[in-house]
Amino acid sequence: MNVSVEAANLGFDWACAADVLDKLDEELQEIRQAMNNGDTQDHLTEEIGDLYFALVNLTRKMQIAPDIAFQKGITK
């Protein structure tokens, strides 16, 4: 089972894909802020991990396999 499904089963979920897009915007802003603040590599890594997690949740909400979407992006 994928970690985003497990998280959703524990109540950590969004109502719809559009809500996940808002979360992606929030996570991108946090990365920008961390970069502008000169935060540590460890903190930036954590923020980028949050972005990945939100993106995987978007694929789940849209019923798209994240690995296939990633491969299509690479191939394109």
N, CA, C and O of each residue as an XYZ file, in Angstrom:
304
protein
N       0.854     -1.185      0.000
C       0.000      0.000      0.000
C       0.895      1.241      0.000
O       1.917      1.281      0.686
N       0.514      2.216     -0.748
C       1.310      3.447     -0.833
C       1.053      4.332      0.383
O      -0.032      4.328      0.964
N       2.073      5.082      0.743
C       2.035      5.869      1.978
C       0.925      6.920      1.958
O       0.379      7.246      3.012
N       0.578      7.455      0.798
C      -0.502      8.450      0.751
C      -1.851      7.804      1.045
O      -2.726      8.439      1.634
N      -2.028      6.548      0.640
C      -3.265      5.827      0.955
C      -3.322      5.552      2.453
O      -4.368      5.711      3.082
N      -2.193      5.139      3.016
C      -2.143      4.891      4.461
C      -2.468      6.163      5.233
O      -3.229      6.123      6.200
N      -1.902      7.283      4.818
C      -2.166      8.561      5.486
C      -3.643      8.935      5.367
O      -4.250      9.401      6.330
N      -4.216      8.727      4.183
C      -5.641      9.034      3.978
C      -6.502      8.167      4.892
O      -7.493      8.638      5.450
N      -6.123      6.902      5.043
C      -6.871      5.998      5.921
C      -6.818      6.443      7.380
O      -7.703      6.107      8.167
N      -5.780      7.197      7.742
C      -5.654      7.715      9.105
C      -6.292      9.095      9.266
O      -6.225      9.697     10.338
N      -6.917      9.592      8.184
C      -7.618     10.869      8.255
C      -6.841     12.054      7.704
O      -7.347     13.176      7.707
N      -5.611     11.822      7.227
C      -4.816     12.899      6.643
C      -5.097     12.919      5.148
O      -4.436     12.231      4.370
N      -6.082     13.714      4.759
C      -6.507     13.697      3.362
C      -7.154     15.033      3.013
O      -7.429     15.857      3.884
N      -7.383     15.220      1.750
C      -8.048     16.407      1.232
C      -9.358     15.979      0.591
O      -9.507     14.834      0.163
N     -10.299     16.899      0.528
C     -11.620     16.587     -0.029
C     -11.562     16.326     -1.532
O     -12.276     15.466     -2.048
N     -10.705     17.075     -2.229
C     -10.660     16.939     -3.682
C      -9.277     17.328     -4.201
O      -8.451     17.860     -3.459
N      -9.040     17.061     -5.467
C      -7.743     17.353     -6.083
C      -7.414     18.842     -6.024
O      -6.253     19.212     -5.847
N      -8.417     19.693     -6.170
C      -8.176     21.142     -6.126
C      -7.597     21.560     -4.774
O      -6.773     22.472     -4.710
N      -8.020     20.903     -3.702
C      -7.467     21.197     -2.380
C      -5.997     20.814     -2.295
O      -5.214     21.478     -1.616
N      -5.628     19.746     -2.984
C      -4.221     19.329     -2.999
C      -3.392     20.351     -3.778
O      -2.239     20.604     -3.429
N      -3.963     20.933     -4.817
C      -3.248     21.991     -5.548
C      -2.927     23.163     -4.635
O      -1.845     23.745     -4.718
N      -3.865     23.505     -3.765
C      -3.601     24.563     -2.781
C      -2.444     24.167     -1.865
O      -1.603     24.998     -1.522
N      -2.408     22.903     -1.475
C      -1.329     22.414     -0.622
C       0.005     22.481     -1.368
O       1.027     22.829     -0.777
N       0.000     22.152     -2.649
C       1.226     22.252     -3.448
C       1.730     23.693     -3.488
O       2.929     23.940     -3.359
N       0.815     24.637     -3.667
C       1.193     26.055     -3.638
C       1.823     26.417     -2.301
O       2.839     27.110     -2.249
N       1.214     25.944     -1.224
C       1.726     26.218      0.124
C       3.135     25.636      0.300
O       4.024     26.294      0.840
N       3.321     24.419     -0.153
C       4.632     23.773     -0.008
C       5.696     24.481     -0.848
O       6.832     24.634     -0.401
N       5.341     24.911     -2.050
C       6.297     25.668     -2.867
C       6.690     26.971     -2.182
O       7.853     27.372     -2.213
N       5.715     27.627     -1.566
C       5.998     28.865     -0.839
C       6.941     28.606      0.331
O       7.833     29.410      0.601
N       6.748     27.494      1.019
C       7.624     27.153      2.143
C       9.054     26.881      1.664
O      10.019     27.221      2.349
N       9.182     26.269      0.494
C      10.519     26.037     -0.067
C      11.171     27.364     -0.418
O      12.341     27.584     -0.107
N      10.418     28.255     -1.069
C      10.961     29.581     -1.401
C      11.413     30.324     -0.150
O      12.484     30.931     -0.123
N      10.582     30.266      0.879
C      10.905     30.946      2.129
C      12.166     30.348      2.760
O      13.024     31.090      3.237
N      12.285     29.047      2.769
C      13.461     28.393      3.336
C      14.720     28.767      2.548
O      15.780     28.991      3.132
N      14.597     28.832      1.237
C      15.730     29.229      0.400
C      16.135     30.666      0.697
O      17.319     30.961      0.861
N      15.149     31.564      0.766
C      15.418     32.980      1.025
C      16.004     33.215      2.414
O      16.771     34.156      2.618
N      15.640     32.357      3.369
C      16.149     32.474      4.729
C      17.530     31.849      4.898
O      18.157     31.985      5.949
N      17.995     31.166      3.861
C      19.279     30.480      3.972
C      19.217     29.298      4.919
O      20.201     28.975      5.585
N      18.053     28.648      4.980
C      17.882     27.502      5.872
C      18.837     26.372      5.511
O      19.412     26.339      4.423
N      18.987     25.462      6.442
C      19.911     24.336      6.263
C      19.449     23.412      5.142
O      18.275     23.394      4.774
N      20.382     22.660      4.617
C      20.088     21.650      3.601
C      19.066     20.661      4.155
O      18.179     20.209      3.431
N      19.191     20.326      5.433
C      18.275     19.374      6.050
C      16.841     19.905      6.032
O      15.904     19.166      5.729
N      16.674     21.192      6.360
C      15.332     21.774      6.352
C      14.780     21.860      4.929
O      13.605     21.574      4.700
N      15.617     22.249      3.983
C      15.176     22.298      2.579
C      14.778     20.905      2.091
O      13.791     20.749      1.371
N      15.550     19.905      2.487
C      15.232     18.524      2.101
C      13.873     18.118      2.653
O      13.087     17.470      1.962
N      13.597     18.498      3.891
C      12.310     18.189      4.508
C      11.171     18.879      3.759
O      10.132     18.268      3.506
N      11.363     20.132      3.409
C      10.321     20.873      2.689
C      10.072     20.283      1.302
O       8.927     20.199      0.858
N      11.131     19.879      0.625
C      10.969     19.248     -0.686
C      10.259     17.903     -0.535
O       9.465     17.517     -1.393
N      10.543     17.197      0.548
C       9.826     15.948      0.832
C       8.338     16.192      1.011
O       7.513     15.405      0.546
N       7.992     17.291      1.690
C       6.580     17.653      1.844
C       5.928     17.897      0.485
O       4.781     17.512      0.257
N       6.667     18.538     -0.409
C       6.152     18.797     -1.760
C       5.916     17.489     -2.508
O       4.877     17.308     -3.144
N       6.886     16.579     -2.428
C       6.716     15.260     -3.059
C       5.474     14.547     -2.521
O       4.684     13.986     -3.281
N       5.321     14.580     -1.202
C       4.189     13.892     -0.596
C       2.866     14.487     -1.082
O       1.932     13.747     -1.392
N       2.783     15.792     -1.148
C       1.565     16.435     -1.645
C       1.320     16.069     -3.109
O       0.179     15.833     -3.509
N       2.378     16.021     -3.898
C       2.229     15.676     -5.314
C       1.729     14.241     -5.493
O       0.884     13.977     -6.349
N       2.245     13.328     -4.695
C       1.772     11.943     -4.753
C       0.296     11.875     -4.367
O      -0.465     11.092     -4.936
N      -0.103     12.701     -3.395
C      -1.520     12.737     -3.028
C      -2.381     13.279     -4.159
O      -3.515     12.834     -4.341
N      -1.858     14.232     -4.918
C      -2.599     14.728     -6.079
C      -2.819     13.607     -7.087
O      -3.916     13.462     -7.627
N      -1.790     12.822     -7.341
C      -1.956     11.719     -8.301
C      -2.990     10.714     -7.795
O      -3.777     10.175     -8.573
N      -2.980     10.470     -6.491
C      -3.967      9.536     -5.925
C      -5.378     10.077     -6.114
O      -6.279      9.343     -6.519
N      -5.570     11.357     -5.823
C      -6.893     11.963     -5.975
C      -7.362     11.929     -7.430
O      -8.559     11.839     -7.705
N      -6.405     12.002     -8.357
C      -6.756     12.021     -9.777
C      -6.714     10.629    -10.406
O      -6.900     10.475    -11.613
N      -6.467      9.621     -9.570
C      -6.405      8.225    -10.003
C      -5.363      8.025    -11.109
O      -5.617      7.378    -12.125
N      -4.178      8.606    -10.872
C      -3.041      8.486    -11.776
C      -1.909      7.841    -10.988
O      -1.620      8.251     -9.864
N      -1.276      6.846    -11.566
C      -0.142      6.195    -10.906
C       1.052      7.154    -10.912
O       1.483      7.582    -11.983
N       1.593      7.499     -9.745
C       2.678      8.481     -9.693
C       3.922      8.054    -10.464
O       4.588      8.890    -11.073
N       4.240      6.768    -10.443
C       5.432      6.305    -11.152
C       5.251      6.416    -12.664
O       6.204      6.719    -13.383
N       4.054      6.176    -13.141
C       3.789      6.294    -14.578
C       3.833      7.767    -14.992
O       4.384      8.099    -16.042
N       3.260      8.645    -14.177
C       3.304     10.079    -14.481
C       4.751     10.570    -14.525
O       5.124     11.340    -15.409
N       5.561     10.120    -13.566
C       6.968     10.506    -13.527
C       7.694     10.020    -14.778
O       8.453     10.772    -15.390
N       7.465      8.771    -15.156
C       8.116      8.216    -16.350
C       7.690      8.955    -17.611
O       8.519      9.207    -18.485
N       6.424      9.303    -17.718
C       5.952     10.057    -18.885
C       6.630     11.426    -18.942
O       6.978     11.904    -20.021
N       6.816     12.047    -17.792
C       7.501     13.336    -17.744
C       8.943     13.224    -18.200
O       9.440     14.086    -18.924
N       9.612     12.167    -17.778
C      10.998     11.929    -18.195
C      11.075     11.681    -19.704
O      11.938     12.220    -20.398
N      10.150     10.851    -20.189
C      10.147     10.485    -21.604
C       9.858     11.693    -22.494
O      10.433     11.832    -23.573
N       8.969     12.555    -22.036
C       8.580     13.713    -22.818
C       9.763     14.633    -23.028
O       9.629     15.674    -23.671
